[in-house]
């Protein structure tokens, strides 16, 4: 391999309700990052409808790829590889992106690289923050996953803990739904929380004082539902802003406590957040303040790279490309894929 040659990878992401494509140069430089959102089609249902998502991916995939190439000023012939998310996510959406990527790789006679969506969220940090130094504690928080990882060196990691039930983002979405705040739940609850008192209601914080690094958010979500039912049965008015703010603070307290335990137990030079919930500004602020007391920097992706996008997939694919870690065209979608 010519080490002086720029490596261009077309990456595709269709794991949920965003149809995205990006041309990424040398792993860290997105020349384009196109995202077609489906929120308007799903918000009326209070969440993502898989069948609608699949149909919209089919409708958007070719125009999004064409726009990504056009904005990057590249052609198909300029590409060194084609990558796509193969899991986790909604299987119908994953199949659309995978099929498009594999077809292009076959026709262009270029390597095809399958990428774990969760790894993509982690590597979004390295696009935004080239100065990150290991050892690193990483919290990945999204609608489907909550994982606490430790990187002694970049490129390999140890899984310290993960959620035993609902992910943090899933808890946000479900709580927003019962509060009538709409979808997506994370931004809706954060916005409403600004009007409320985060200490108004003492919701539970599962596992916060227990050994280990696992998470649990199902009980917290259920506590919110029970609180609302009790208020309704008593005919009492609910202060939605206080409920939202108190719920959000409980989630933040749990996440921050687990990170602080990890940095106390492991040699750490940097802490990074990744995933859609990492866009929560209140979480960023409170965690940064606590880590400052420990003399540790907090790194987060820029907001456009927190939510689902293809640039992060291209970043992971670049490092797999350097190792010759290519995927067969028989690679199938894995809806429940986990970090291993």
C-alpha positions as CSV (number, residue, x, y, z in Angstrom):
1,X,0.0,0.0,0.0
2,X,1.3,3.5,-0.9
3,X,1.4,5.3,2.5
4,X,1.4,8.7,0.8
5,X,-1.9,8.0,-1.0
6,X,-5.1,9.4,0.4
7,X,-7.7,6.7,1.2
8,X,-11.2,7.6,0.2
9,X,-14.1,5.5,1.6
10,X,-17.8,5.9,0.7
11,X,-19.7,5.0,3.9
12,X,-23.4,4.3,4.2
13,X,-25.5,4.4,7.4
14,X,-29.2,3.2,7.5
15,X,-29.6,1.5,10.9
16,X,-32.6,3.4,12.1
17,X,-34.4,6.5,10.6
18,X,-31.6,8.4,9.0
19,X,-30.4,7.7,5.5
20,X,-26.8,8.8,5.4
21,X,-23.8,8.7,3.2
22,X,-20.3,10.2,3.5
23,X,-17.0,10.3,1.7
24,X,-14.2,10.1,4.3
25,X,-10.6,10.8,3.6
26,X,-7.9,9.1,5.7
27,X,-10.3,8.2,8.5
28,X,-10.7,11.6,10.1
29,X,-11.7,14.1,7.3
30,X,-15.3,13.9,6.0
31,X,-15.4,15.5,2.6
32,X,-19.2,15.2,2.8
33,X,-21.7,14.0,5.3
34,X,-25.2,13.9,4.0
35,X,-28.1,12.9,6.2
36,X,-31.8,12.6,5.1
37,X,-33.9,12.6,8.2
38,X,-37.2,10.8,8.5
39,X,-38.4,12.4,11.8
40,X,-41.4,14.1,10.2
41,X,-42.8,10.7,9.1
42,X,-42.3,9.0,12.5
43,X,-43.0,11.8,15.1
44,X,-46.8,11.3,14.7
45,X,-46.5,7.8,15.9
46,X,-44.3,8.6,18.9
47,X,-41.4,6.5,17.6
48,X,-39.8,4.9,14.6
49,X,-42.0,2.6,12.6
50,X,-39.8,0.0,11.0
51,X,-41.8,-0.5,7.8
52,X,-41.9,3.3,7.1
53,X,-38.2,3.5,7.8
54,X,-37.4,0.8,5.3
55,X,-39.5,2.4,2.6
56,X,-38.0,5.8,3.1
57,X,-34.4,4.3,3.0
58,X,-35.3,2.8,-0.3
59,X,-36.5,6.2,-1.5
60,X,-33.6,8.2,-0.2
61,X,-30.5,5.9,-0.6
62,X,-29.5,6.6,-4.2
63,X,-30.0,10.4,-4.0
64,X,-28.1,10.6,-0.7
65,X,-25.2,8.6,-2.2
66,X,-25.1,10.8,-5.3
67,X,-25.2,14.0,-3.1
68,X,-22.3,12.7,-0.9
69,X,-20.1,12.1,-4.0
70,X,-21.1,15.4,-5.5
71,X,-20.3,17.4,-2.4
72,X,-17.0,15.6,-1.9
73,X,-16.0,16.3,-5.5
74,X,-15.3,12.7,-6.1
75,X,-16.5,9.9,-8.4
76,X,-17.1,6.2,-7.9
77,X,-13.8,5.5,-9.6
78,X,-11.9,7.6,-6.9
79,X,-13.0,5.4,-4.1
80,X,-10.8,2.9,-2.4
81,X,-13.5,1.0,-0.5
82,X,-17.2,1.0,0.2
83,X,-18.5,0.6,3.8
84,X,-21.9,0.2,5.5
85,X,-23.4,-0.4,8.9
86,X,-24.4,-4.1,9.3
87,X,-25.8,-3.8,12.8
88,X,-27.2,-3.2,15.3
89,X,-30.5,-1.6,14.2
90,X,-33.7,-2.2,12.3
91,X,-33.1,-5.1,10.0
92,X,-35.1,-3.6,7.1
93,X,-33.1,-0.4,7.1
94,X,-29.8,-2.2,7.6
95,X,-30.5,-4.4,4.5
96,X,-31.1,-1.3,2.3
97,X,-27.7,0.2,3.2
98,X,-25.9,-3.1,3.0
99,X,-27.4,-4.0,-0.3
100,X,-26.4,-0.6,-1.8
101,X,-22.9,-0.8,-0.5
102,X,-22.3,-4.4,-1.5
103,X,-23.7,-3.7,-5.0
104,X,-21.3,-0.7,-5.4
105,X,-18.3,-2.7,-4.1
106,X,-19.0,-5.5,-6.5
107,X,-19.5,-3.3,-9.6
108,X,-16.5,-1.1,-8.7
109,X,-14.3,-4.1,-7.7
110,X,-13.5,-2.4,-4.5
111,X,-13.3,-3.9,-0.9
112,X,-16.5,-4.0,1.1
113,X,-16.3,-3.2,4.8
114,X,-19.1,-3.9,7.3
115,X,-19.1,-1.7,10.4
116,X,-20.6,-2.0,13.8
117,X,-22.9,1.1,14.4
118,X,-21.8,1.4,18.0
119,X,-18.1,1.5,17.0
120,X,-19.1,4.3,14.6
121,X,-20.4,6.4,17.5
122,X,-17.1,5.9,19.4
123,X,-15.0,6.9,16.4
124,X,-17.0,10.1,15.9
125,X,-14.9,11.4,18.7
126,X,-11.7,10.9,16.9
127,X,-13.0,12.9,13.9
128,X,-13.8,15.9,16.2
129,X,-10.9,15.5,18.6
130,X,-7.6,14.4,17.1
131,X,-5.8,15.3,20.4
132,X,-7.4,12.5,22.5
133,X,-4.8,10.5,24.4
134,X,-5.2,7.0,25.8
135,X,-5.9,5.4,28.2
136,X,-9.5,6.4,27.6
137,X,-12.8,5.8,29.4
138,X,-15.6,5.9,26.9
139,X,-19.4,6.0,27.6
140,X,-21.5,5.2,24.5
141,X,-25.1,6.2,25.0
142,X,-27.8,5.9,22.4
143,X,-31.4,4.8,21.8
144,X,-30.4,1.1,21.8
145,X,-27.1,0.9,23.8
146,X,-25.4,2.1,26.9
147,X,-21.8,0.7,27.1
148,X,-18.9,1.8,29.3
149,X,-15.5,0.9,27.7
150,X,-11.9,1.2,28.5
151,X,-9.2,1.8,25.8
152,X,-5.7,1.2,27.1
153,X,-4.6,2.0,23.5
154,X,-6.7,3.2,20.6
155,X,-7.8,0.3,18.4
156,X,-8.7,-2.1,21.2
157,X,-11.0,-1.9,24.2
158,X,-12.3,-3.7,27.3
159,X,-16.1,-3.6,28.0
160,X,-16.5,-2.6,31.6
161,X,-20.3,-2.5,31.8
162,X,-23.5,-2.2,29.8
163,X,-27.2,-1.8,30.4
164,X,-29.0,-4.8,31.7
165,X,-32.4,-3.6,30.3
166,X,-33.4,-0.3,28.7
167,X,-30.7,1.9,27.2
168,X,-30.5,5.5,28.3
169,X,-31.8,6.8,25.0
170,X,-34.7,4.3,25.0
171,X,-35.6,5.5,28.5
172,X,-35.6,9.1,27.3
173,X,-37.9,8.2,24.4
174,X,-40.4,6.2,26.5
175,X,-40.5,8.8,29.2
176,X,-41.1,11.5,26.7
177,X,-43.9,9.5,25.2
178,X,-45.8,9.1,28.5
179,X,-45.3,12.8,29.2
180,X,-46.7,13.7,25.8
181,X,-43.6,15.5,24.7
182,X,-43.2,13.8,21.4
183,X,-40.3,12.2,19.5
184,X,-37.4,12.1,19.5
185,X,-37.5,12.0,23.3
186,X,-34.0,13.1,24.3
187,X,-34.2,16.6,22.8
188,X,-37.8,17.0,23.9
189,X,-37.1,16.1,27.5
190,X,-33.9,18.3,27.6
191,X,-35.9,21.3,26.3
192,X,-38.8,20.8,28.8
193,X,-36.3,20.3,31.6
194,X,-35.1,23.9,31.3
195,X,-38.4,25.0,32.8
196,X,-38.4,22.5,35.7
197,X,-36.6,21.8,39.0
198,X,-34.2,18.7,38.6
199,X,-34.5,18.0,42.3
200,X,-38.3,18.3,42.6
201,X,-39.0,14.5,42.5
202,X,-36.6,11.9,44.0
203,X,-36.7,9.3,41.3
204,X,-34.6,6.1,41.9
205,X,-31.0,5.8,40.6
206,X,-30.5,2.0,40.1
207,X,-27.1,0.6,40.7
208,X,-25.6,4.0,41.5
209,X,-23.9,2.7,44.7
210,X,-23.3,-0.9,43.7
211,X,-20.0,-2.5,42.7
212,X,-19.4,-3.0,39.0
213,X,-20.2,-0.8,36.0
214,X,-23.5,-2.0,34.7
215,X,-26.5,0.2,34.2
216,X,-30.3,-0.2,34.5
217,X,-32.9,2.3,33.4
218,X,-36.1,0.2,33.2
219,X,-36.9,0.8,36.9
220,X,-36.4,4.5,36.5
221,X,-38.8,4.7,33.6
222,X,-41.3,2.6,35.5
223,X,-41.0,5.0,38.5
224,X,-42.0,7.9,36.2
225,X,-45.0,6.0,35.0
226,X,-46.1,5.1,38.5
227,X,-45.7,8.7,39.6
228,X,-47.9,9.9,36.8
229,X,-50.5,7.2,37.6
230,X,-50.6,8.1,41.3
231,X,-51.1,11.8,40.5
232,X,-53.9,11.0,38.1
233,X,-55.6,8.7,40.6
234,X,-55.5,11.5,43.2
235,X,-56.7,14.1,40.8
236,X,-53.5,16.1,41.2
237,X,-52.0,18.3,38.6
238,X,-48.6,17.1,37.1
239,X,-45.8,19.6,36.6
240,X,-44.5,18.1,33.4
241,X,-41.3,20.3,33.5
242,X,-40.4,19.1,37.0
243,X,-41.0,15.4,36.0
244,X,-38.8,15.8,32.9
245,X,-36.0,17.7,34.8
246,X,-36.1,15.2,37.7
247,X,-36.0,12.2,35.3
248,X,-33.1,13.7,33.3
249,X,-31.1,14.4,36.4
250,X,-31.5,10.9,37.6
251,X,-30.2,9.5,34.3
252,X,-27.2,12.0,34.5
253,X,-26.4,11.1,38.1
254,X,-26.3,7.4,37.1
255,X,-24.1,8.0,34.1
256,X,-21.7,10.4,35.9
257,X,-21.3,8.0,38.9
258,X,-20.3,5.1,36.7
259,X,-17.8,7.2,34.8
260,X,-16.2,8.5,38.0
261,X,-16.0,5.0,39.4
262,X,-14.2,3.9,36.2
263,X,-11.6,6.7,36.2
264,X,-11.0,6.0,39.9
265,X,-10.4,2.3,39.2
266,X,-8.4,2.6,35.9
267,X,-5.5,4.8,34.8
268,X,-7.1,7.4,32.6
269,X,-6.0,10.4,30.6
270,X,-9.2,11.2,28.7
271,X,-12.9,10.6,28.9
272,X,-15.1,10.5,25.8
273,X,-18.8,10.5,25.2
274,X,-20.4,9.0,22.1
275,X,-23.9,8.3,20.8
276,X,-27.1,10.3,20.4
277,X,-27.5,11.0,24.1
278,X,-24.0,12.5,24.2
279,X,-25.7,15.5,22.5
280,X,-27.4,16.3,25.8
281,X,-25.9,19.6,26.9
282,X,-26.8,19.2,30.6
283,X,-25.0,15.9,30.7
284,X,-21.9,17.4,29.0
285,X,-21.8,20.3,31.4
286,X,-22.2,18.3,34.6
287,X,-19.8,15.6,33.6
288,X,-17.2,18.1,32.5
289,X,-17.4,19.9,35.8
290,X,-17.0,16.7,37.8
291,X,-14.1,15.5,35.6
292,X,-12.4,18.9,36.0
293,X,-12.2,18.2,39.7
294,X,-10.3,15.0,38.8
295,X,-8.0,16.8,36.4
296,X,-9.4,15.0,33.4
297,X,-10.6,16.4,30.0
298,X,-13.9,15.4,28.5
299,X,-14.2,15.0,24.8
300,X,-17.4,14.9,22.8
301,X,-18.1,14.8,19.1
302,X,-19.5,17.9,17.5
303,X,-23.3,17.8,17.7
304,X,-23.8,16.8,14.0
305,X,-21.6,13.7,14.7
306,X,-23.5,12.6,17.9
307,X,-26.6,11.5,16.1
308,X,-26.6,8.9,13.3
309,X,-24.4,9.8,10.4
310,X,-22.1,8.0,7.9
311,X,-18.9,9.9,8.6
312,X,-18.4,7.9,11.8
313,X,-18.9,4.7,9.8
314,X,-16.2,5.8,7.3
315,X,-13.8,6.5,10.2
316,X,-14.1,3.0,11.6
317,X,-13.9,1.5,8.0
318,X,-10.6,3.4,7.4
319,X,-8.8,1.6,10.2
320,X,-10.3,-1.8,9.1
321,X,-9.1,-1.0,5.6
322,X,-5.5,-0.4,6.8
323,X,-5.6,-3.8,8.5
324,X,-7.1,-5.5,5.4
325,X,-10.1,-6.4,7.5
326,X,-12.6,-6.6,4.6
327,X,-16.0,-8.2,4.7
328,X,-17.5,-10.9,2.4
329,X,-20.4,-9.8,0.2
330,X,-22.4,-12.5,2.0
331,X,-22.3,-10.4,5.2
332,X,-25.8,-10.2,6.5
333,X,-27.6,-7.6,8.7
334,X,-27.5,-8.3,12.5
335,X,-30.2,-6.4,14.2
336,X,-28.9,-7.3,17.7
337,X,-25.2,-6.9,17.1
338,X,-23.2,-5.9,20.2
339,X,-19.7,-4.7,20.9
340,X,-17.6,-7.7,21.6
